[in-house]
Amino acid sequence: MDVLSFFASILTGGATGLLGLVASAGIRILEAREKRRTLELELAHAERLHLLQMEAKNAEWENERLIAELTTARDLRTASYDHDRSYGRCSQWVTNILRLVRPMLTLLLIGLTGFVFFALYSDEDRRRIVEMLVYATTAAIIWWFGSRDLEKGK
């Protein structure tokens, strides 16, 4: 074996080893980059799932709030009707008079609002009193006639 061929073997073997080392390092870098990319995709997916879960939870809370509001409104309306029925057995004319209370109050409030609006001369007094009467009138009308619409919708 020739010295030159011996050194050539060493150099080419070393070069091949270096090439293997560089190739291994390159593959590790590519693997690390692919792992990082996979991890980024997994994290983005987890974040999207978390956001979707938050939206679903918010929608659920909103539905629960609406159900609680409807339940409260139903309970208040039922209590109002139960109060009206709590008088027990009475003659028909007493029942008819009791049924006229709300419509009469409503008509009186409408009449009182009109009378005060046209009878008062001071703009400041008119404004303050009319605001209170309009509030009471609209509350009575909406309560009285609004509850009728709710009953028809059942």
Buried (B, 14 or more C-beta within 10 A) or exposed (E): EEEEEEEEEEEEEEEEEEEEEEEEEEEEEEEEEEEEEEEEEEEEEEEEEEEEEEEEEEEEEEEEEEEEEEEEEEEEBEEEEEEEEEEEEEEEEEEEEEEEEBEEBBEEBBEBBEEBEEEBEEEEEBEEBBEEBBEBBEEBBEBEEEBEEEEEEE
